[in-house]
Amino acid sequence: MKNLIVSFEKLPSDVLLAFQNTYPNGWEHETFPFCMPTNNEVFTAIRFATDEANYVIKLEKRKREHPDALNI
């Protein structure tokens, strides 16, 4: 099984439809902060699994205020 990190805007249409069917009333209660290891960007993200792949879906982006700090 593949593990993928994808922006919400770039989700394949079949995955987007399954995601929307899973969370018809919103997904805010399932989100978490996710830091990309290669830069100082922190995303609000959500996990979603299909039969083919496990996704971390990036929802919102912001810059980390203190790039050297370990906390998000």
trRosetta pair geometry for C-beta under 8 A, 3 or more apart (Angstrom, degrees):
i j d omega theta_ij theta_ji phi_ij phi_ji
1 52 7.1 156 -138 166 78 28
1 53 6.3 159 -178 -108 82 35
1 54 6.2 68 142 -14 119 93
2 52 6.8 0 30 148 105 75
2 53 4.2 -30 72 -113 96 97
2 54 7.2 -163 96 30 50 67
3 53 7.0 166 -86 -166 20 83
3 54 4.9 -16 -110 67 70 104
3 56 7.8 30 178 -8 86 96
4 53 5.2 11 4 175 115 136
4 54 7.2 160 24 81 68 51
4 55 5.3 -24 73 -109 94 68
4 56 7.3 -160 99 29 48 68
5 36 7.9 130 159 -106 156 93
5 55 7.6 132 -101 -163 26 61
5 56 4.7 -17 -110 66 75 105
5 58 6.8 51 177 -33 87 105
6 10 5.4 -130 -174 85 95 102
6 11 5.8 111 128 -84 133 66
6 55 5.8 -46 28 -150 110 109
6 56 7.5 143 24 75 61 54
6 57 5.9 -25 75 -111 82 65
6 58 7.0 -153 100 15 31 87
7 10 4.6 72 62 15 91 105
7 11 7.7 -125 94 -33 50 72
7 57 7.5 66 -171 -165 14 66
7 58 4.9 -43 -104 65 57 107
8 11 6.1 -27 -161 -16 37 113
8 57 5.5 73 -80 173 72 107
8 58 6.6 -119 -19 81 76 55
8 59 5.5 56 -36 -108 131 56
11 15 4.8 -124 180 89 103 112
11 16 4.4 130 104 -65 123 90
11 19 6.8 -35 -180 1 163 146
11 55 7.7 43 -115 -152 104 158
11 57 6.7 2 -73 -124 121 118
12 15 4.7 82 61 11 86 106
12 16 6.9 -154 91 -9 40 89
13 16 5.5 -53 -143 37 33 115
13 17 6.3 35 157 -21 65 104
14 17 5.8 -51 -149 34 31 112
14 18 6.5 29 153 -15 63 106
15 18 5.7 -55 -148 40 33 111
15 19 6.1 38 151 -24 66 107
15 48 7.5 114 -178 117 101 133
15 50 6.1 -91 -114 -44 92 145
15 55 7.0 105 -173 -44 137 155
16 19 5.5 -53 -145 35 30 115
16 20 6.3 27 157 -16 64 106
17 20 5.9 -55 -146 38 29 108
17 21 6.4 28 154 -17 63 108
18 21 5.7 -57 -147 39 30 111
18 22 6.3 32 153 -22 65 106
18 48 7.9 134 107 173 102 124
18 50 6.3 80 98 -99 163 109
19 22 5.8 -57 -150 33 29 111
19 23 6.5 -20 166 24 65 105
19 48 5.5 -11 -106 -142 100 160
19 57 7.2 70 -126 -54 149 166
20 23 6.7 -76 -136 62 27 76
20 24 6.9 65 163 -92 64 58
21 24 6.6 3 -147 -60 30 94
22 48 7.1 152 58 -135 157 107
23 26 6.3 -74 166 107 103 12
23 27 4.1 0 -162 -68 158 97
23 30 7.2 -109 -102 20 133 142
26 29 7.6 87 112 4 96 87
27 30 4.9 -59 -174 43 80 114
27 31 6.5 97 129 -48 88 89
27 46 5.4 3 153 -105 133 161
28 31 6.0 -42 -154 2 38 118
30 46 5.3 58 111 -135 103 110
30 47 7.6 -114 162 40 108 73
31 44 5.0 12 179 178 135 97
31 45 6.5 141 -153 71 81 29
31 46 5.2 -61 -98 -72 66 88
31 59 6.6 -61 -121 23 127 148
32 44 7.6 151 73 -155 24 58
32 45 6.1 -37 66 67 73 81
32 46 7.4 127 18 -93 76 44
32 47 8.0 13 22 -19 119 92
33 42 5.7 -9 -168 -179 102 112
33 43 7.4 143 -159 77 52 43
33 44 6.6 -44 -98 -100 52 54
33 45 7.5 73 -167 20 13 89
33 72 4.4 166 128 128 141 136
34 42 7.0 148 74 -164 41 62
34 43 4.7 -28 67 67 96 93
34 44 7.4 105 18 -148 89 8
34 45 3.8 8 0 8 138 137
34 56 6.2 148 -133 174 160 128
34 58 6.9 -120 74 -103 133 81
35 41 7.4 155 -148 91 59 48
35 42 5.1 -29 -95 -106 76 78
35 43 7.7 173 -83 20 27 72
35 64 6.9 36 -124 -68 114 130
35 72 5.3 -139 -46 -100 118 123
36 39 5.4 11 92 45 117 83
36 41 5.2 17 27 67 117 96
36 42 7.9 -148 9 -87 73 32
36 43 7.1 64 -32 -8 93 109
40 63 5.7 31 118 -157 105 79
40 64 4.5 -117 -178 34 87 104
40 67 4.5 -57 -109 -110 128 103
41 61 5.5 -20 -168 -159 116 105
41 62 7.3 143 -155 73 67 31
41 63 6.4 -53 -102 -102 57 49
41 64 7.1 -139 -90 -17 8 87
42 61 7.4 139 76 -155 42 54
42 62 5.5 -28 66 68 90 82
42 63 7.4 72 18 173 86 9
42 64 5.1 102 -26 -71 112 83
42 72 5.5 148 -130 -157 135 104
43 58 4.2 -52 -170 -143 156 96
43 59 6.7 131 173 41 97 58
43 60 6.4 152 -157 76 65 46
43 61 5.3 -28 -98 -95 80 64
43 62 7.8 155 -91 20 34 66
44 58 7.8 106 70 -163 47 56
44 59 4.6 -55 93 66 92 109
44 60 4.3 25 29 43 110 98
45 56 5.2 13 174 177 137 91
45 57 6.1 155 -158 76 77 47
45 58 5.3 -37 -98 -100 96 48
45 59 6.1 176 -97 4 34 88
46 56 7.6 161 78 -156 32 52
46 57 5.2 -19 61 57 83 101
46 59 6.4 56 -4 -36 97 122
47 54 7.1 -16 -165 -177 97 92
47 55 6.9 148 -159 85 48 60
47 56 6.0 -29 -98 -100 66 64
47 57 7.7 167 -98 13 14 82
48 54 7.8 159 86 -162 41 50
48 55 4.6 -15 65 63 87 111
48 57 5.7 21 11 -16 118 121
49 53 7.5 -153 -145 105 56 44
49 54 4.9 -17 -106 -111 87 71
49 55 7.0 -170 -80 20 35 74
50 53 5.7 22 52 49 99 67
50 55 7.4 43 -1 -13 94 109
58 61 6.9 29 170 -67 118 90
64 67 5.5 114 88 -93 116 53
64 69 7.2 -160 166 56 118 98
64 72 7.1 -82 -115 -132 109 65
65 69 7.7 1 77 28 79 137
66 69 3.8 60 97 -9 114 119
